[in-house]
Structure formats: structure tokens, C-alpha cells
């Protein structure tokens, strides 16, 4: 659930059915007294409504906030927006949009900084040598896996993208040493994907992992691991697409791969684009 400040109370109303009876009591209080809520501590609210602080924390987490402090900060932003002038001339004057821009910039900058050029080169080396590339991702990571295929298939790489965990396990059991396997998981702890990568590793295939956790089980299974920046601690992190840092890494690899054999890759890209143009 991704709610900007101006939609925060509406987001609470829309999710009443997921709350317990005590959480609904808390939600009703917040909807009725948002200003007062934004000025109280978690313990003060707990005492006032005869709730436990843990109940308040769970309520905030159901709305995709890390806890009450982040929720309260967003609630204060909502109140500020309600009191702000209706017209603004510059997008930077809208505080929550400016903050979101800053968080986007931080995600991209940190992702760029925590990976090395040598890692990018190593990934490119594996991709160039592979007879076929198998990309596995589940959920939102599956969307990233599809984007990888669309991007690199255009320049002559033979790629199979699988987002169904059962299909991925079967596929991994049949691959050869001449294939390269890519696993995508922000947490690095997706159990279905870990099982799939372990099978692929036993087949002797090189493993490339994209993850946000360098100490994860998936990272430890990799021949090379590229990292994305975690956005969980960012104020507007819940509004940032999980694809953003992955797309940056894909672009870095794509650019390096084209540089390895510019004429061949550009020829293949133009050939696929012309084919699509003829269809359209």
C-alpha cells in the first residue's frame, strides 16, 4: 500500500476490513482526531485508548510503515498539506514530492556506489559466453526479470525468464554448464528462489544474483552478486518502485556489454527494432 501524505486518511478508511477490532478503534480515533494524534507519543495514545503499544505498531505496519514514528511523521505531513496554500508554482515547493525526489536520487546514487566496475565486467563476461541465460524472479522481482529479458534479448542474448516457482525449479534441473543463471530477490531470502538456485548450482551453471542483502543466502550462492540499495529506512521509501535500482544495474550492464562489441550489438538492436516497426 503506497499512500502519499494527502491520501493517508483515505488509505486508512479503505483498509478497515484488514484491521482487528482494537485496530479499528485506533483507526476511528485517528480519522476523527488526526491533529491530536500527530502530537501524541505511542505510549500516550496507548494509555488514552487502553491499547498496547504493540497494537499501534502492528496497525502502522499494516499500512506499510515501519512503525508509529514513521506513520506519525506522515500524518504531520498530511496536516501540513491540508493547511498549505492550494496553488504552488514549483514542484519543489510541495514538500513530500521534493522528499520523494531526494529518496529516488539516494537509491540510485547508493546503488551505483556499492557495486564495482569489476563486478559489472564479470557479469558481462558470463553473459557473452552463455549459450542461454535463465532469469528467475518471483513477485515484483519477476517484473524485474521480465524487464531484463526485454532489454537484453534485443541485442542478441538468448534469455528464458521464469516467474513461476515450480516452473523455475523444473527449468533449473535441466540446464547445462553452458548456461548462466540469474536470480533476482530484494531480500535474498525467498525460499523458492533459493531452492531453485541451489539446483542450478549443482548443474554447474555460473550464478549471478541481484539482491539488496549482501549477507543473504542467495548472495552466498552466487559467483557474482550485484547489490541494490534498501529503501526501507527512507521516509518516502514505500512510494519508490522496487524496480528502480534494478533498472540502473541493468542499464550499467547493458552499456558495458554493448561496448564490448559495439557494431554487432547495435546491428542486432536495430534489426529487432526494424522488425517491430514492420509489424506496427
N, C-alpha and C positions, 0 to 999 in steps of 0.2 A: 504494500500500500504506500503510495507516494503522494503525500499531500503537502502542497506549499502552504505558507502561513495563512493566506486568505481563504483557504479551503479547510482549515483544520477542524473547525467545529462541525462543518458538514460531513467531514470524514468520520467523526465520532458518531454522528447520527446514522450514517449509512452502515455502521458496523455493530449496531446494538445487538444483533442476533448472535454475535460471537462472544458476547460478554456473559459472565456469570451474574447471578442476582446481585451480589455485592459490587461487582464491577459496574453494573447498570446504575446502581445507586451513586457511585462515584461519577459516572458519565453524566447523569442528570444534574448533579451538583455543578460540574464544570460548565455544562451548557447554560445553566441558569446564572452562574456567577464566575465567568471567565476572568474578570479583572481581579476579583478576590483570590481566586485560585493561583493566579500568577504571582501573587505576593506572599504566599504561604510556603512553608517548608513541607517536606513529605511527612514529617512527624506531626506537624500542626494539623494537616489535613486528616491524617490517620486518627488523631485524637478527636477532631471535630465530628467525623463521620463514623467513629467507632469501627475503623478498619485497621488492618495491619499494614505496615509499610510495604510488605512483600506483595500484598494485593494491589497496591498502587503501582508498584514496579511492573507486575505482570500485565496490568492494564495498559501501561505505556508501551511495553514490548509488543503487545498485540497490535498496536498502531505503528509498528516498525521503528520505534525509538529505542535507544539503548537503555534508557531508564527515565526516571522522573525529571532529572536535571535538564536533559535534552528536550523533553516534552515541554517543560515549563519555559525554557528559552524560546521555543517555537510559539508557545501560547502568548508570551510577551510580544513577540514579533507580530502575531495576529492582531493584538490590541493596538500596536503602533500603526499597523496598516489601516485599521479601522478609523484611526484618528488622523491619518495623513491626508493631505490635500488630494482631491480626486485627480487632478491633472498634473502630470510631470512631463518635462520636455526631453529628458535624457534617461535612458535605461539605467545608467549608473546611479540615478537618484533613487531607484527602487532598491532598497537595502537587500532584500532576500535574493533578488536577481543578481545583484553585484556579488553577493557572497557565493552564490551558486557558480558564477563565472570563475571566481577565485579558486573554488574547490576543484573545478574541472582542470584549471591550469596546474594546480598542485598534483593531481592524479597523473597528468601527462608528464610533468617535469620529473616527478619522483620515479615513475616507471622508466623513463629514459635514463635516469641516473643510476638505477640499481642493476642495470644489465650492462654487460661489457661487449665491446665490438668483437672480441674473440668468440663469445658465445653466439653472436649473430652469424659470424663466418662459419662456425661449426655446424649450426643448423642448416645453412645454405649448402654446405658440403654434403651433408646427409641427404638433402632433398635432391640435389643434382644427380647423385649416384643411384638413387632409389628407382627400381622398376615400377613400383606403385607405392602410394602413400595412403595410409589408413588413419583417418582422423576420428577420434571418439570424444563425444561430449554429451552430457545429459542436462536437461532443463535449459536455463539461459546459456549455459556453456555449449549446448547443442546448436544454438543460434550462431555462436562464435565459430563453431566447427563448420557450419554451412557457409559462413562468410569466407572462411579460409579456402574452402573448395572453389567458390565462385571466383575468388581473386586469382588463385594460382593455376586453376585449370585453364584460364585464358592464355597463359604463357607456356603451355605445353607440359605441365606436370599431370601425371595420371593419379587422380585422387578419388578415394572412396570415403565418404563421410557417413558415419552411423551414429544415430542419436538414441536408438532403442537399446537398452542394456543387454537384453537376451540376444539380439542380433549381433551386437558388438562382441559378446563372448564367443559366439559361433565363428564369427569372422576372424577373431584373433587366433583361434585354434587352427586355422587353415593358412595363415600367412607364412611367408618364407623369409630367409635371412636377407633376401634381396629387397625386401620391403622395409619401409620406415613407418613407425607407429607414432602418432601424436595424440597425447591425452590432454584435455582441457578441463580444468576444475579450479574454481577460485579458492575453495577451501583446501583442496588437495587431499581431502579425506572422504570423497564419495566412494562408498564401499563397492558399488557395482563396477565403477571405473577401475578401482584398484585391482579387483579380481581380473578384469579384462587385461590390464597392463601386465599383470604377473604372467598370464597365459602367453601373451605376446613376447614377453622377455624370454620365456622358456623356449620359444621358437627361434630365438637368436636374432630377432629384429632390433635395430637401434631404437631407443625410446627418447622422444622429445616431449617434455612436459611444460605446459603453460599453467602457472598457478600463482596464487597470492601468498602462499605459505612455503617458504624455503625449507622448513623442517618437517613438512608433511610426508606421509607415506608415499605419495605419488612422486614427490621430488626425489626421494631416496631411491626410487626405482629407475630414474632417468639416466641416460647418457649425457644429456644436456638439459638444463632447466632454465627457462626464462620466466622472470617474475613480474607480476603486476602489483601495483600499489593498492593496499587495502583502503577502502573509503569508509569503513565502519566507524572510525573515530571523528569523521568530519561532520560539521554541523549540518550541512545540507547533503550528506552522503547518501541518504535514502532516495534522493532525487537524481542521482547520477546513474546513467546506464552502466550495468556491469560490463558491457561490450567495449566501453571507451578505451581502457588501457590495452585490451587485446588488439583492437584495431590499430593502435600505434605500433605494437610489436609486429603485426602482420605487414604493415607498411614498411618498417625498417628491413624486414627480411626480404620483402618483395623488391625493394630498391637495390639491396645488395645482390640479390640473385640476378636481376637484370644487368647489373654492372659486370657480372662475371662473363656474360656472353650477350652483349647489348644487341647486336644485329639479329641474332637468332630469336631472342625473346620478343623484341619489338615486332619482328616479322610475324611471329605466331600470334601476338596480341592483335595486330592489325588484321590478320586473317580471320580470327574469330569475330572481330567487330564487323568486318565486311559481311560475313555470313549472317550475322544477326540483322544487319541492315537490309540484306536481301529478303529476309523473312518479313521484316516490317514493311 
